[in-house]
Amino acid sequence: MQRQISTEQANAILDAVMHRLKVRNDRQLSSELGVKPPVISKLRNGHQTMGPAVLVRMMEVSDISLRELVASADMTRD
């Protein structure tokens, strides 16, 4: 069963990757991930879902495991 990532969880994941990469803003993050800046904005605002390709790219670039990304997202759940 596939679980949908909420906007809050997507933001937590993006913030964790930003912290690991030591980037200060979404424009720098998009550059590191090789995506256009509007992609990050759409993910943050819930206008685009965070799919497997984006998650894999984040893991490759940041050297964060899927388990760590999920843990950062799960910290936002009540």
Chimera marker file (.cmm) of the C-alpha trace (Angstrom):
<marker_set name="trace">
<marker id="1" x="0.000" y="0.000" z="0.000" r="1" g="1" b="0" radius="0.5"/>
<marker id="2" x="1.407" y="3.364" z="-1.036" r="1" g="1" b="0" radius="0.5"/>
<marker id="3" x="1.206" y="6.156" z="1.503" r="1" g="1" b="0" radius="0.5"/>
<marker id="4" x="0.595" y="9.762" z="0.441" r="1" g="1" b="0" radius="0.5"/>
<marker id="5" x="3.087" y="12.299" z="1.761" r="1" g="1" b="0" radius="0.5"/>
<marker id="6" x="1.350" y="15.317" z="3.302" r="1" g="1" b="0" radius="0.5"/>
<marker id="7" x="2.463" y="18.887" z="2.677" r="1" g="1" b="0" radius="0.5"/>
<marker id="8" x="3.866" y="19.069" z="6.213" r="1" g="1" b="0" radius="0.5"/>
<marker id="9" x="5.815" y="15.860" z="5.701" r="1" g="1" b="0" radius="0.5"/>
<marker id="10" x="7.144" y="17.055" z="2.331" r="1" g="1" b="0" radius="0.5"/>
<marker id="11" x="8.354" y="20.253" z="3.981" r="1" g="1" b="0" radius="0.5"/>
<marker id="12" x="10.064" y="18.280" z="6.745" r="1" g="1" b="0" radius="0.5"/>
<marker id="13" x="11.829" y="16.101" z="4.161" r="1" g="1" b="0" radius="0.5"/>
<marker id="14" x="12.912" y="19.123" z="2.110" r="1" g="1" b="0" radius="0.5"/>
<marker id="15" x="14.180" y="20.852" z="5.249" r="1" g="1" b="0" radius="0.5"/>
<marker id="16" x="16.155" y="17.754" z="6.280" r="1" g="1" b="0" radius="0.5"/>
<marker id="17" x="17.800" y="17.588" z="2.856" r="1" g="1" b="0" radius="0.5"/>
<marker id="18" x="18.544" y="21.328" z="2.965" r="1" g="1" b="0" radius="0.5"/>
<marker id="19" x="20.163" y="20.915" z="6.363" r="1" g="1" b="0" radius="0.5"/>
<marker id="20" x="22.280" y="17.972" z="5.186" r="1" g="1" b="0" radius="0.5"/>
<marker id="21" x="23.408" y="19.815" z="2.043" r="1" g="1" b="0" radius="0.5"/>
<marker id="22" x="23.985" y="23.033" z="3.997" r="1" g="1" b="0" radius="0.5"/>
<marker id="23" x="21.944" y="25.116" z="1.577" r="1" g="1" b="0" radius="0.5"/>
<marker id="24" x="20.052" y="28.173" z="2.750" r="1" g="1" b="0" radius="0.5"/>
<marker id="25" x="17.097" y="28.425" z="0.402" r="1" g="1" b="0" radius="0.5"/>
<marker id="26" x="14.888" y="26.537" z="-2.010" r="1" g="1" b="0" radius="0.5"/>
<marker id="27" x="16.662" y="27.947" z="-5.070" r="1" g="1" b="0" radius="0.5"/>
<marker id="28" x="19.963" y="26.432" z="-3.902" r="1" g="1" b="0" radius="0.5"/>
<marker id="29" x="18.170" y="23.184" z="-3.071" r="1" g="1" b="0" radius="0.5"/>
<marker id="30" x="16.637" y="22.987" z="-6.531" r="1" g="1" b="0" radius="0.5"/>
<marker id="31" x="20.068" y="23.503" z="-8.060" r="1" g="1" b="0" radius="0.5"/>
<marker id="32" x="21.557" y="20.710" z="-5.941" r="1" g="1" b="0" radius="0.5"/>
<marker id="33" x="18.712" y="18.364" z="-6.870" r="1" g="1" b="0" radius="0.5"/>
<marker id="34" x="18.807" y="19.280" z="-10.540" r="1" g="1" b="0" radius="0.5"/>
<marker id="35" x="15.192" y="20.448" z="-10.683" r="1" g="1" b="0" radius="0.5"/>
<marker id="36" x="13.688" y="23.815" z="-11.529" r="1" g="1" b="0" radius="0.5"/>
<marker id="37" x="12.839" y="26.090" z="-8.561" r="1" g="1" b="0" radius="0.5"/>
<marker id="38" x="9.068" y="25.887" z="-9.173" r="1" g="1" b="0" radius="0.5"/>
<marker id="39" x="9.225" y="22.135" z="-8.465" r="1" g="1" b="0" radius="0.5"/>
<marker id="40" x="10.372" y="22.804" z="-4.889" r="1" g="1" b="0" radius="0.5"/>
<marker id="41" x="7.695" y="25.473" z="-4.479" r="1" g="1" b="0" radius="0.5"/>
<marker id="42" x="4.990" y="23.098" z="-5.736" r="1" g="1" b="0" radius="0.5"/>
<marker id="43" x="6.183" y="20.380" z="-3.351" r="1" g="1" b="0" radius="0.5"/>
<marker id="44" x="6.192" y="22.802" z="-0.405" r="1" g="1" b="0" radius="0.5"/>
<marker id="45" x="2.704" y="24.110" z="-1.187" r="1" g="1" b="0" radius="0.5"/>
<marker id="46" x="1.111" y="20.732" z="-1.889" r="1" g="1" b="0" radius="0.5"/>
<marker id="47" x="0.542" y="21.396" z="-5.593" r="1" g="1" b="0" radius="0.5"/>
<marker id="48" x="2.756" y="18.456" z="-6.570" r="1" g="1" b="0" radius="0.5"/>
<marker id="49" x="3.210" y="15.141" z="-4.837" r="1" g="1" b="0" radius="0.5"/>
<marker id="50" x="6.641" y="13.980" z="-3.819" r="1" g="1" b="0" radius="0.5"/>
<marker id="51" x="7.111" y="10.962" z="-6.033" r="1" g="1" b="0" radius="0.5"/>
<marker id="52" x="9.697" y="8.203" z="-5.970" r="1" g="1" b="0" radius="0.5"/>
<marker id="53" x="11.990" y="9.901" z="-8.507" r="1" g="1" b="0" radius="0.5"/>
<marker id="54" x="12.330" y="13.016" z="-6.332" r="1" g="1" b="0" radius="0.5"/>
<marker id="55" x="12.906" y="10.938" z="-3.198" r="1" g="1" b="0" radius="0.5"/>
<marker id="56" x="15.589" y="8.849" z="-4.907" r="1" g="1" b="0" radius="0.5"/>
<marker id="57" x="17.319" y="11.998" z="-6.164" r="1" g="1" b="0" radius="0.5"/>
<marker id="58" x="17.284" y="13.453" z="-2.644" r="1" g="1" b="0" radius="0.5"/>
<marker id="59" x="18.836" y="10.261" z="-1.282" r="1" g="1" b="0" radius="0.5"/>
<marker id="60" x="21.536" y="10.255" z="-3.969" r="1" g="1" b="0" radius="0.5"/>
<marker id="61" x="22.503" y="13.896" z="-3.549" r="1" g="1" b="0" radius="0.5"/>
<marker id="62" x="22.277" y="14.152" z="0.236" r="1" g="1" b="0" radius="0.5"/>
<marker id="63" x="23.384" y="10.644" z="1.222" r="1" g="1" b="0" radius="0.5"/>
<marker id="64" x="20.335" y="10.402" z="3.472" r="1" g="1" b="0" radius="0.5"/>
<marker id="65" x="18.748" y="6.965" z="3.636" r="1" g="1" b="0" radius="0.5"/>
<marker id="66" x="15.088" y="6.404" z="2.880" r="1" g="1" b="0" radius="0.5"/>
<marker id="67" x="14.650" y="5.434" z="6.518" r="1" g="1" b="0" radius="0.5"/>
<marker id="68" x="16.000" y="8.841" z="7.634" r="1" g="1" b="0" radius="0.5"/>
<marker id="69" x="13.776" y="10.702" z="5.158" r="1" g="1" b="0" radius="0.5"/>
<marker id="70" x="10.724" y="8.806" z="6.371" r="1" g="1" b="0" radius="0.5"/>
<marker id="71" x="11.712" y="9.476" z="9.981" r="1" g="1" b="0" radius="0.5"/>
<marker id="72" x="11.943" y="13.216" z="9.298" r="1" g="1" b="0" radius="0.5"/>
<marker id="73" x="8.490" y="13.101" z="7.693" r="1" g="1" b="0" radius="0.5"/>
<marker id="74" x="7.003" y="11.021" z="10.503" r="1" g="1" b="0" radius="0.5"/>
<marker id="75" x="8.128" y="13.543" z="13.106" r="1" g="1" b="0" radius="0.5"/>
<marker id="76" x="5.382" y="15.836" z="11.780" r="1" g="1" b="0" radius="0.5"/>
<marker id="77" x="2.610" y="13.293" z="12.384" r="1" g="1" b="0" radius="0.5"/>
<marker id="78" x="0.448" y="13.513" z="15.459" r="1" g="1" b="0" radius="0.5"/>
<link id1="1" id2="2" r="1" g="1" b="0" radius="0.2"/>
<link id1="2" id2="3" r="1" g="1" b="0" radius="0.2"/>
<link id1="3" id2="4" r="1" g="1" b="0" radius="0.2"/>
<link id1="4" id2="5" r="1" g="1" b="0" radius="0.2"/>
<link id1="5" id2="6" r="1" g="1" b="0" radius="0.2"/>
<link id1="6" id2="7" r="1" g="1" b="0" radius="0.2"/>
<link id1="7" id2="8" r="1" g="1" b="0" radius="0.2"/>
<link id1="8" id2="9" r="1" g="1" b="0" radius="0.2"/>
<link id1="9" id2="10" r="1" g="1" b="0" radius="0.2"/>
<link id1="10" id2="11" r="1" g="1" b="0" radius="0.2"/>
<link id1="11" id2="12" r="1" g="1" b="0" radius="0.2"/>
<link id1="12" id2="13" r="1" g="1" b="0" radius="0.2"/>
<link id1="13" id2="14" r="1" g="1" b="0" radius="0.2"/>
<link id1="14" id2="15" r="1" g="1" b="0" radius="0.2"/>
<link id1="15" id2="16" r="1" g="1" b="0" radius="0.2"/>
<link id1="16" id2="17" r="1" g="1" b="0" radius="0.2"/>
<link id1="17" id2="18" r="1" g="1" b="0" radius="0.2"/>
<link id1="18" id2="19" r="1" g="1" b="0" radius="0.2"/>
<link id1="19" id2="20" r="1" g="1" b="0" radius="0.2"/>
<link id1="20" id2="21" r="1" g="1" b="0" radius="0.2"/>
<link id1="21" id2="22" r="1" g="1" b="0" radius="0.2"/>
<link id1="22" id2="23" r="1" g="1" b="0" radius="0.2"/>
<link id1="23" id2="24" r="1" g="1" b="0" radius="0.2"/>
<link id1="24" id2="25" r="1" g="1" b="0" radius="0.2"/>
<link id1="25" id2="26" r="1" g="1" b="0" radius="0.2"/>
<link id1="26" id2="27" r="1" g="1" b="0" radius="0.2"/>
<link id1="27" id2="28" r="1" g="1" b="0" radius="0.2"/>
<link id1="28" id2="29" r="1" g="1" b="0" radius="0.2"/>
<link id1="29" id2="30" r="1" g="1" b="0" radius="0.2"/>
<link id1="30" id2="31" r="1" g="1" b="0" radius="0.2"/>
<link id1="31" id2="32" r="1" g="1" b="0" radius="0.2"/>
<link id1="32" id2="33" r="1" g="1" b="0" radius="0.2"/>
<link id1="33" id2="34" r="1" g="1" b="0" radius="0.2"/>
<link id1="34" id2="35" r="1" g="1" b="0" radius="0.2"/>
<link id1="35" id2="36" r="1" g="1" b="0" radius="0.2"/>
<link id1="36" id2="37" r="1" g="1" b="0" radius="0.2"/>
<link id1="37" id2="38" r="1" g="1" b="0" radius="0.2"/>
<link id1="38" id2="39" r="1" g="1" b="0" radius="0.2"/>
<link id1="39" id2="40" r="1" g="1" b="0" radius="0.2"/>
<link id1="40" id2="41" r="1" g="1" b="0" radius="0.2"/>
<link id1="41" id2="42" r="1" g="1" b="0" radius="0.2"/>
<link id1="42" id2="43" r="1" g="1" b="0" radius="0.2"/>
<link id1="43" id2="44" r="1" g="1" b="0" radius="0.2"/>
<link id1="44" id2="45" r="1" g="1" b="0" radius="0.2"/>
<link id1="45" id2="46" r="1" g="1" b="0" radius="0.2"/>
<link id1="46" id2="47" r="1" g="1" b="0" radius="0.2"/>
<link id1="47" id2="48" r="1" g="1" b="0" radius="0.2"/>
<link id1="48" id2="49" r="1" g="1" b="0" radius="0.2"/>
<link id1="49" id2="50" r="1" g="1" b="0" radius="0.2"/>
<link id1="50" id2="51" r="1" g="1" b="0" radius="0.2"/>
<link id1="51" id2="52" r="1" g="1" b="0" radius="0.2"/>
<link id1="52" id2="53" r="1" g="1" b="0" radius="0.2"/>
<link id1="53" id2="54" r="1" g="1" b="0" radius="0.2"/>
<link id1="54" id2="55" r="1" g="1" b="0" radius="0.2"/>
<link id1="55" id2="56" r="1" g="1" b="0" radius="0.2"/>
<link id1="56" id2="57" r="1" g="1" b="0" radius="0.2"/>
<link id1="57" id2="58" r="1" g="1" b="0" radius="0.2"/>
<link id1="58" id2="59" r="1" g="1" b="0" radius="0.2"/>
<link id1="59" id2="60" r="1" g="1" b="0" radius="0.2"/>
<link id1="60" id2="61" r="1" g="1" b="0" radius="0.2"/>
<link id1="61" id2="62" r="1" g="1" b="0" radius="0.2"/>
<link id1="62" id2="63" r="1" g="1" b="0" radius="0.2"/>
<link id1="63" id2="64" r="1" g="1" b="0" radius="0.2"/>
<link id1="64" id2="65" r="1" g="1" b="0" radius="0.2"/>
<link id1="65" id2="66" r="1" g="1" b="0" radius="0.2"/>
<link id1="66" id2="67" r="1" g="1" b="0" radius="0.2"/>
<link id1="67" id2="68" r="1" g="1" b="0" radius="0.2"/>
<link id1="68" id2="69" r="1" g="1" b="0" radius="0.2"/>
<link id1="69" id2="70" r="1" g="1" b="0" radius="0.2"/>
<link id1="70" id2="71" r="1" g="1" b="0" radius="0.2"/>
<link id1="71" id2="72" r="1" g="1" b="0" radius="0.2"/>
<link id1="72" id2="73" r="1" g="1" b="0" radius="0.2"/>
<link id1="73" id2="74" r="1" g="1" b="0" radius="0.2"/>
<link id1="74" id2="75" r="1" g="1" b="0" radius="0.2"/>
<link id1="75" id2="76" r="1" g="1" b="0" radius="0.2"/>
<link id1="76" id2="77" r="1" g="1" b="0" radius="0.2"/>
<link id1="77" id2="78" r="1" g="1" b="0" radius="0.2"/>
</marker_set>
